Amino acid sequence: MSAGTYTPRPGAAPLGRMIAAQTALETRMLLRNGEQLLLTVIIPTLLLVLFSAVDIVDTGAGESVDFLTPGILALAVMSTAFTGQAIATGFERRYGVLKRLAASPLPRWALMTSKTLAVLVTEVLQVVLLTVIAFALGWSPQGNPLAVLLLLVLGTAAFSGLGLLMAGTLKAEATLAAANLVFLLLLVGGGVIVPLDKFPDAVQSVLGLLPIAALSDGLRDVLQHGAAMPWGDLGILAVWAVFGLGAAARFFRWE
């Protein structure tokens, strides 16, 4: 045994290991939080089962589950990347958690990367669960899986940027109220459960520019109607992603 076998080696861990460890921690925190679990899993699942089994909303020709599943997948993305992340990050900022983490060897951009990766891991679990339930309800998807993946990734980027922007600029209590209010409004008016063509024409044109509407309509075009690549919806999501992430990077306050 050499004299230097147990010589301490002070210093930060490799960046990749720090990001992986922080991502695992953020994921566990997301999945252990009861309110987050309600938003990310229970509400989307109940909506999918309820509206597929009971003819409450006129979803047009075909099976209700074929219309509802893409919208519920979009809702799951919004609930995790926007609502859940905004609320959790807002209170972390209020309690000084972000301030302390910002003083650690983990760079600030790496911390935000870890939060985004945790959101993606949670979304994978959501998509798997909702897909299994949808198949059990008789769902018959079509279309290009690559288009679905692009829509989900851009939707995640858009909602994540908007959630971080809200959490980094408003007080925690205001973020809690605003995030839940936006969730409810977009649930009703974002084409998730109620088709956009049920709204007046003037309102449709405005609602169609919202990220939740672009994501749900894009997923529906692919999975229900077999569209190849919904470029219009992808473009809307890309604009929201650039705006949200850019604004969050510019205006996010750590204290």
MOZI-V649787 format. One record per pair of residues at least 6 apart in sequence whose ideal C-beta (glycine too) atoms are under 8 Angstrom apart, sorted by sequence separation. I is the first residue (numbers start at 1). J is the second residue. If there is no record, write none. Layout:
<<I,J> <I,J>>
//
This chain:
<<12,18> <30,36> <31,37> <50,56> <51,57> <92,98> <93,99> <102,108> <186,192> <187,193> <188,194> <207,213> <208,214> <221,227> <222,228> <60,67> <197,204> <13,21> <59,67> <106,114> <131,139> <167,175> <170,178> <196,204> <199,207> <222,230> <55,64> <59,68> <89,98> <102,111> <166,175> <208,217> <221,230> <30,40> <101,111> <189,199> <196,207> <52,64> <166,178> <196,208> <218,230> <221,233> <51,64> <52,65> <98,111> <166,179> <217,230> <218,233> <52,68> <163,179> <191,207> <217,233> <218,234> <48,65> <51,68> <190,207> <191,208> <196,213> <189,207> <214,232> <215,233> <214,233> <218,237> <48,68> <190,210> <192,212> <214,234> <47,68> <48,69> <189,210> <191,212> <196,217> <190,212> <191,213> <214,236> <215,237> <190,213> <214,237> <48,72> <186,210> <192,216> <47,72> <127,152> <191,216> <211,236> <89,115> <186,212> <190,216> <191,217> <211,237> <214,240> <209,236> <44,72> <47,75> <208,236> <123,152> <191,220> <211,240> <85,115> <44,75> <43,75> <44,76> <123,156> <85,119> <44,79> <40,76> <43,79> <120,156> <119,156> <81,119> <40,79> <80,119> <39,79> <40,80> <116,156> <39,80> <119,160> <80,122> <81,123> <80,123> <39,83> <40,84> <116,160> <39,84> <115,160> <77,123> <80,126> <76,123> <36,84> <77,126> <115,164> <162,211> <30,80> <76,126> <36,87> <76,127> <35,87> <36,88> <112,164> <159,211> <73,126> <158,211> <30,84> <73,127> <76,130> <33,88> <155,211> <73,130> <158,215> <30,88> <72,130> <29,88> <155,214> <155,215> <69,130> <154,215> <69,131> <72,134> <152,215> <151,215> <69,134> <151,218> <152,219> <151,219> <65,134> <69,139> <147,218> <148,219> <151,222> <65,137> <69,141> <65,138> <66,139> <65,139> <66,140> <81,155> <89,163> <93,167> <148,222> <63,138> <66,141> <77,152> <81,156> <85,160> <89,164> <93,168> <147,222> <148,223> <63,139> <86,162> <90,166> <63,140> <78,155> <81,158> <82,159> <86,163> <90,167> <94,171> <77,155> <81,159> <82,160> <85,163> <86,164> <89,167> <94,172> <143,221> <144,222> <162,240> <73,152> <77,156> <81,160> <84,163> <85,164> <88,167> <89,168> <93,172> <143,222> <150,229> <151,230> <158,237> <161,240> <165,244> <82,162> <83,163> <86,166> <87,167> <90,170> <142,222> <143,223> <147,227> <154,234> <157,237> <161,241> <164,244> <168,248> <74,155> <78,159> <82,163> <86,167> <90,171> <91,172> <142,223> <147,228> <163,244> <164,245> <40,122> <44,126> <48,130> <52,134> <77,159> <81,163> <85,167> <90,172> <141,223> <142,224> <143,225> <147,229> <151,233> <155,237> <158,240> <161,243> <162,244> <165,247> <169,251> <141,224> <142,225> <143,226> <147,230> <151,234> <154,237> <158,241> <161,244> <165,248> <168,251> <169,252> <22,106> <45,129> <49,133> <53,137> <91,175> <142,226> <143,227> <144,228> <150,234> <154,238> <157,241> <160,244> <161,245> <164,248> <168,252> <169,253> <41,126> <45,130> <48,133> <52,137> <90,175> <91,176> <143,228> <144,229> <159,244> <160,245> <161,246> <167,252> <168,253> <40,126> <44,130> <48,134> <90,176> <151,237> <158,244> <161,247> <162,248> <165,251> <168,254> <18,105> <19,106> <154,241> <157,244> <161,248> <165,252> <18,106> <22,110> <26,114> <30,118> <41,129> <45,133> <49,137> <87,175> <157,245> <164,252> <22,111> <25,114> <26,115> <29,118> <30,119> <48,137> <86,175> <87,176> <90,179> <19,110> <23,114> <26,117> <27,118> <31,122> <13,105> <15,107> <18,110> <22,114> <26,118> <30,122> <86,178> <87,179> <12,105> <86,179> <87,180> <19,113> <23,117> <27,121> <31,125> <15,110> <19,114> <23,118> <27,122> <83,179> <82,179> <83,180> <19,117> <23,121> <83,182> <82,182> <83,183> <82,183> <79,183> <78,183> <78,186> <75,187> <74,190> <75,192> <74,192> <71,191> <72,192> <71,192> <71,193> <68,193> <67,195> <78,211> <78,212> <60,195> <57,193> <59,195> <57,194> <58,195> <75,212> <78,215> <74,212> <77,215> <58,198> <74,215> <75,216> <51,193> <74,216> <73,216> <39,183> <71,216> <74,219> <47,193> <70,216> <73,219> <108,254> <71,219> <70,219> <71,220> <70,220> <70,222> <102,254> <67,220> <70,223> <69,223> <70,224> <99,254> <98,254> <99,255> <66,223> <67,224> <98,255> <66,224> <96,255> <93,253> <93,254> <62,224> <93,255>>
//
